[in-house]
Amino acid sequence: MSKKEVDKQKKKISKKKMILAVKIVKSKKSGSYTFENKMVSSSEEMKIFFKK
């Protein structure tokens, strides 16, 4: 790869915004709470993550 191609790829990666989504889930068996973390890039992914 040339230097220009590498620079373009770095710019594309840095422009993408990521959101840390944290979901608190209560265990049915023990009653304790657990946390599920996921890096999400779009609002559609976030909706799917919280529906599960």
Order of alpha helices (4+ residues) and beta strands (2+ residues): alpha-beta-beta-alpha
